[in-house]
Amino acid sequence: MLLGLLLVAAIILAPGVTDAWWLELLRYLPYPGWLAAGLLAAVLTLRLGWAWRAAAAGGLLLVIWPIMGLQLQGGDAGGGRLRVMTYNVKSYHATDDGDYARIAWEVVQHDPDILVMQDAGMINQNKRSTNDSVRSMLRDRQIYHFGQYIVASRLPLRGCTPGDISYRGKAHTYVRCTVQVRGREVDLITAHLLSPREGLNATRHDKLEGLDDWRQNFGDRLSQARKLVQDILTTPAAAATAATKADAAPTKPRPLILAGDLNAPESSPVIQTLLDAGLRDAHSAAGKGFGYTHGHSLRLGFSFLRIDHILVSNDLGVADCFVGGKEGSEHRPVIADLWLDRH
C-alpha cells in the first residue's frame, strides 16, 4: 500500500499532469514526511523476497528524485560568464535587529555581477548611505530601488521600470530592467509572487472550511504568473520581432533572466506557466542536490521547499546553480553562474 501511495504521488505531482488547486497543497508538504513513508516501506520489506525489497528501493528513489526534486546536473558549456543572485532578504527583520551584517556577508561571499532582492524595502537610501554592512554589499553597483525590490548591478542598467501583476484589484508589482553585458542587452525581471502562507494557514487551522481560501490563494498566484508571461511575450524586442515586415530582417528577442521569490516549487502550475513561455529553471539545468530555499525558519528548523528561482531563456547557458546559507534571512539566496553564449 505504501509503495502504491508513493507511485501515485510521484505521478500526480509530476509537472504538467494537472493544475488542480487541491493537489497543489501536496507540493507544500514537508518532504521528510514522504521520505519517512519510503523508509517505512523499505523496513517492512526487509523480511520479504528480493522483488519486494527492489520495489521498496524503487519507492525510495521515487521519493528522492521526482517528489523531493533531487538534481544531479552537469550544466551547459558556453562563454561569457555572468553570476546572478536572487535573495528575499526580509529586510524588516534586519531592521528590527539593527543588523544587516548576515545579509551583507551572504552577498559579499558570493559576489554576484547582478543582485536582485525582494522584501528589501527597508534598505532605503539612508541605509545605503549610513549602514556599513549595507554599503559593503552594494558598493560599486548601480542601484534601482522600487517598493520592495532592489536591483544592484556592476553592469550598466537602463530602462528600469515597475510592472503590474495585480490580482483581484490588489496592487502588486514586479521590476524589469535591461542590463548591458559585454555589448549585449539582457532583459532582467525580478518578481515576488503572492505568498501561500495565508492559504496554507487557513487550510491547516480551519480544515475543510479553509479550502476556499487556499483555492483563491493558488488562483491569485497563477494569475500573477500568467500576467508575467504576457509581459515576457511582449518585451520590446519580442514586439519588434512581431512587428517586423516580411521583407525586413527579423529582430532577435533579447536573452531574459527572471529571478525572485516565486513562492511555488518547480512542479507547480505557477512555475510551469513560466517555463511554458520558453524559460528553464537554472537549478534543474545545472544544480546538484535539492536546492531548497525555505523552511528553516519554521518549526521544523530546516529548508524543505524550493520556492526561490532563477529562470533563463534558452539562449543563455547555465554553468552552475546553488543555494546560499540560512543565517541572513528566512529564505536562502539562489546563485546561478550563467553563460552569455550557450554552446
Buried (B, 14 or more C-beta within 10 A) or exposed (E): EBBEBBBEBBEEBEBEEEBEBEBBBBBBBBBBEBBEBBBEBBEBBEEEEEEBBEBBBBBBBBBBEBBBBBBEBEBBEBEBBBBBBBBBBBBEBBBEEEBBBBBBBBBEEBEBBBBBBBBBBBBBEEBBEEBEBBBBBBEEBBBBBBBBBBBBBBBEBEEBEEBEBEBEEEEBBBBBBBBEBEEEBBBBBBBBBBEBEBBBBBBEEEEEEBBBBBBBBBBBBBBBBBBBBEBBEEBBBBEBEEEEEEEEEEBEBBBBBBBBBBBBBBBBBBBBBBBEBBBBBBBBBBBBEBBBBBBBBEEEEEBBBBBBBBBBBEBBBBBBBBBBBBEBBBBBBBBBBBBBBBE
